[in-house]
Amino acid sequence: MRHKFLAATAKKLSDLARSKSSFFKRILVIVDGPPASTGPHTRYRAGPIVADSFPRVHIDFVLDDYLREDEKETVQR
């Protein structure tokens, strides 16, 4: 189920990037989920999915719960 969600999200972002290619110069991504109980580093996947969809755009990421150690490790990756 999760893999289908990630694939659908990547496709929607890719479609958006193609349709608005000259529009985006900078993007703010707020990552607030999935919950920590899902496992460590679960928020990491948001980075590559967004970056792959918008390769020529400046992207700022805000991770909720940055105080948790695995969130800090995610940022280092």
N, C-alpha and C positions, 0 to 999 in steps of 0.2 A: 504494500500500500504506500509506504513512504517513498519508494523508488518512483512510483507513478506520479506522486505529488511533485517530487523534484524535477522529473522530466517535463511535466506540464508547466511548472514554474519557469524552467529554462526556456521552453518554447515560447511562452507568453512574453518573456523579457526579450528574447531574440526578435520576435515579431514587432514589439514596440520599438526596439532599437532601429530596425529596418524602416519602419514607417515614419520615424521622427529623427532620422540620422543627423540632420543639420540643426535640430532643435536643442539637443542636449549638449551642454558644455560642462556641467557639473551636476553631480547627483549626491544626495544625502540618503544613506540607507540606514534605517533604524532596525536593529535585529533584537527582537524581544521574544524569543522562543526558538525552538521548543524548550520545555522546562528541563531543569537540571536532572530531574529523575530519568530522563530519556537516556542519559549517558554523558560521558565527558566529550568535550569538543564537538557537540552536535551542531553548534552554530557556525562552525567553520565553513560548512558547505555554502553558506550564503555568499561568501567572498568570491570564490571561483565562478559561481553561477552568474553573479552580476558582472564581474570583471570580464568574463568571456563574452557576455552579451554587449557590453559597451567598452570595447578595447581602446577607444580614443577619447574617453571622457575621464575627467578628474572625479574620483569617487571618495567620499568620506563615509566611514562606517562608525556608527554608534552602537555599542553592545551594552544591553542592559545587564546588570549584575556583574560588571567588570571587577568587582571586589573579589569574586570567586577565582581561585587559582587556575582552574581550567579555562576560564574566559581570558585571563592574561596569557596563558599558553596559546590560545587560539589567535590572539592578536600577534604574537611573535611569529606564527607560521606564515 
